[in-house]
């Protein structure tokens, strides 16, 4: 079709944006006890993969810690995507309200409204009715990440025209990992997880989340 490399990169990003609107599959939040047989993932070298959604605790002063910890101060898109995936895959319905979960996730978003697709991120959280059922069942999940990489199509576009990224500095990153789920009565399960994220990392600023894609790019 003879597209210019710069246009090809914008098409890759644009295609992600279209797919993002379809995001919203949240069946994993309900924890049906499905066990994963994969080898336990290795910890990330640059960003902690410790569960970020553990039960909120109180400091010595009695203040409640955030239900969803804020974004890390990193400028590497791979590191930020790893941290974002852990944040998205971690929750504790026992101690965190639906509103608190949503508010905490929103703090990770880019402030540039021209690029932010909040709908795709918010869609990762069940609606308030389902969240109340998760709370009734005492459901909670922690997450670890095994690896993160740039999808091949995205890397090829950058190779063809490295300057094309400079319009918005948005990177596509595919992340793989695992969630550990538990609920009242001693029930538990594990699931392998994978997600493709769009993250914005402008030079001299910390990265922020742009959007979530509903399927994983190769």
C-alpha positions as CSV (number, residue, x, y, z in Angstrom):
1,X,0.0,0.0,0.0
2,X,3.1,2.2,0.2
3,X,2.5,4.0,3.5
4,X,5.2,6.3,4.7
5,X,6.9,4.9,7.9
6,X,5.7,7.9,10.0
7,X,2.2,7.2,9.0
8,X,2.6,3.5,9.7
9,X,3.6,4.3,13.3
10,X,0.5,6.5,13.7
11,X,-1.6,3.7,12.3
12,X,-0.2,1.3,14.8
13,X,-1.0,3.7,17.6
14,X,-4.4,4.5,16.1
15,X,-5.3,0.8,15.7
16,X,-4.6,0.4,19.4
17,X,-6.8,3.3,20.2
18,X,-9.7,1.8,18.3
19,X,-9.3,-1.5,20.0
20,X,-9.2,0.1,23.4
21,X,-12.8,1.1,23.2
22,X,-13.7,-2.6,23.1
23,X,-11.8,-3.3,26.3
24,X,-13.7,-4.4,29.4
25,X,-13.4,-8.1,29.9
26,X,-13.2,-8.5,33.7
27,X,-14.0,-12.2,34.2
28,X,-10.7,-12.7,36.0
29,X,-11.9,-10.4,38.8
30,X,-14.5,-13.0,39.8
31,X,-11.9,-15.7,40.6
32,X,-13.4,-19.0,39.6
33,X,-10.5,-20.9,41.1
34,X,-8.8,-21.7,37.8
35,X,-5.3,-22.9,38.4
36,X,-2.4,-21.9,36.2
37,X,0.4,-24.4,35.4
38,X,3.0,-21.9,34.3
39,X,6.4,-21.6,36.1
40,X,6.3,-18.8,38.7
41,X,7.4,-15.5,37.1
42,X,10.7,-13.9,37.9
43,X,10.7,-10.5,39.6
44,X,11.2,-7.3,37.6
45,X,14.7,-5.8,37.9
46,X,13.7,-2.1,37.7
47,X,10.2,-1.9,39.2
48,X,8.9,-3.8,42.1
49,X,6.4,-6.5,41.2
50,X,5.3,-6.9,44.8
51,X,1.5,-6.9,45.1
52,X,0.4,-3.3,45.1
53,X,-3.2,-3.9,46.1
54,X,-2.7,-5.5,49.5
55,X,-5.1,-4.6,52.3
56,X,-4.7,-0.9,53.3
57,X,-3.0,-0.4,56.6
58,X,-2.7,2.5,59.0
59,X,0.4,4.5,59.7
60,X,1.5,5.4,63.2
61,X,-0.5,8.6,62.9
62,X,-3.6,6.5,62.0
63,X,-3.9,7.6,58.4
64,X,-5.1,5.1,55.9
65,X,-2.7,4.2,53.1
66,X,-3.9,4.6,49.5
67,X,-6.0,1.7,48.2
68,X,-4.1,1.9,45.0
69,X,-0.5,3.2,45.3
70,X,0.4,6.0,42.9
71,X,2.5,5.6,39.8
72,X,6.2,5.2,40.2
73,X,8.6,8.0,39.2
74,X,10.1,6.3,36.2
75,X,10.8,7.4,32.6
76,X,11.3,3.9,31.1
77,X,8.1,2.7,29.2
78,X,8.9,-1.0,29.8
79,X,9.3,-0.4,33.6
80,X,6.2,1.7,33.8
81,X,4.2,-0.8,31.9
82,X,5.2,-3.5,34.2
83,X,4.2,-1.4,37.2
84,X,0.9,-0.5,35.5
85,X,0.0,-4.1,34.9
86,X,0.6,-5.0,38.5
87,X,-1.7,-2.1,39.5
88,X,-4.4,-3.2,37.1
89,X,-4.3,-6.8,38.1
90,X,-4.3,-6.2,41.9
91,X,-7.3,-5.4,44.0
92,X,-8.8,-6.1,47.5
93,X,-12.6,-5.8,47.6
94,X,-12.6,-6.5,51.3
95,X,-11.1,-3.1,52.2
96,X,-11.3,-1.0,49.1
97,X,-14.5,0.6,47.8
98,X,-15.3,0.7,44.1
99,X,-14.9,4.5,44.1
100,X,-11.5,4.2,45.8
101,X,-10.3,1.7,43.2
102,X,-11.4,3.9,40.4
103,X,-9.8,7.1,41.9
104,X,-6.5,5.3,42.5
105,X,-6.3,4.0,38.9
106,X,-7.1,7.4,37.5
107,X,-4.0,8.9,39.1
108,X,-1.9,6.8,36.8
109,X,-3.4,8.4,33.6
110,X,-1.7,10.9,31.4
111,X,-3.1,14.4,31.9
112,X,-3.1,14.9,28.1
113,X,-6.8,14.4,27.2
114,X,-6.1,14.3,23.5
115,X,-4.5,10.8,24.0
116,X,-5.9,9.5,27.3
117,X,-8.5,6.7,26.9
118,X,-9.8,6.5,30.5
119,X,-12.7,4.3,29.4
120,X,-10.4,1.4,28.5
121,X,-8.7,1.6,31.9
122,X,-11.9,2.0,33.9
123,X,-13.3,-1.0,32.1
124,X,-10.8,-3.2,33.9
125,X,-12.9,-2.7,37.1
126,X,-16.3,-4.4,37.6
127,X,-19.3,-2.2,38.0
128,X,-20.4,-1.2,41.5
129,X,-22.9,-4.0,41.7
130,X,-20.4,-6.7,40.9
131,X,-17.8,-5.1,43.1
132,X,-20.2,-5.4,46.0
133,X,-20.5,-9.1,45.3
134,X,-16.7,-9.4,45.3
135,X,-16.6,-7.7,48.7
136,X,-19.3,-10.1,50.0
137,X,-17.1,-13.0,48.9
138,X,-13.9,-11.4,50.4
139,X,-12.2,-11.5,47.0
140,X,-8.7,-10.1,46.6
141,X,-5.8,-10.5,44.1
142,X,-2.1,-9.8,44.0
143,X,0.0,-9.8,40.9
144,X,3.5,-10.4,39.6
145,X,5.1,-9.7,36.2
146,X,7.3,-12.0,34.3
147,X,8.3,-9.9,31.3
148,X,7.4,-6.9,29.2
149,X,8.3,-6.1,25.6
150,X,7.5,-3.8,22.7
151,X,5.2,-5.6,20.1
152,X,7.0,-6.4,16.9
153,X,4.9,-4.1,14.7
154,X,5.6,-1.2,17.0
155,X,9.4,-1.9,17.0
156,X,9.4,-2.2,13.2
157,X,7.6,1.1,12.9
158,X,10.2,2.8,15.2
159,X,13.0,1.3,13.2
160,X,11.6,2.6,9.9
161,X,11.1,6.1,11.3
162,X,12.5,6.8,14.8
163,X,11.3,10.4,14.7
164,X,7.6,9.5,14.3
165,X,7.3,8.7,18.1
166,X,8.1,12.3,18.9
167,X,4.6,13.6,18.3
168,X,3.2,12.1,21.5
169,X,5.9,9.7,22.9
170,X,3.4,7.0,23.3
171,X,4.7,3.4,23.4
172,X,2.9,0.1,23.0
173,X,4.1,-2.5,25.6
174,X,2.9,-6.0,26.0
175,X,3.2,-7.4,29.6
176,X,2.9,-10.9,30.8
177,X,2.5,-12.1,34.4
178,X,0.3,-13.9,36.9
179,X,-2.4,-13.1,39.4
180,X,-3.0,-14.9,42.7
181,X,-6.7,-14.8,43.8
182,X,-8.3,-15.7,47.1
183,X,-11.7,-15.4,48.7
184,X,-13.7,-16.2,51.8
185,X,-13.5,-19.8,53.0
186,X,-10.0,-20.5,51.9
187,X,-10.6,-20.5,48.2
188,X,-7.8,-19.5,45.9
189,X,-6.6,-19.7,42.4
190,X,-4.0,-18.4,39.9
191,X,-4.2,-17.1,36.4
192,X,-1.6,-16.3,33.8
193,X,-2.2,-12.7,32.6
194,X,-1.2,-10.7,29.5
195,X,-2.1,-7.2,28.4
196,X,-1.0,-4.6,25.9
197,X,-0.7,-1.1,27.3
198,X,-0.1,2.3,25.7
199,X,2.1,4.4,27.9
200,X,3.3,8.0,27.4
201,X,6.9,8.8,28.4
202,X,7.8,12.3,27.3
203,X,11.5,13.2,27.8
204,X,12.2,14.7,31.2
205,X,8.9,13.6,32.7
206,X,7.6,10.5,34.4
207,X,5.6,8.0,32.4
208,X,1.9,7.9,32.6
209,X,-0.8,5.4,31.4
210,X,-2.6,6.2,28.2
211,X,-4.8,3.2,27.5
212,X,-5.4,-0.6,27.7
213,X,-5.8,-2.8,24.7
214,X,-8.2,-5.8,24.8
215,X,-5.7,-8.2,23.3
216,X,-2.0,-8.9,23.3
217,X,0.1,-7.9,20.3
218,X,2.9,-10.4,19.4
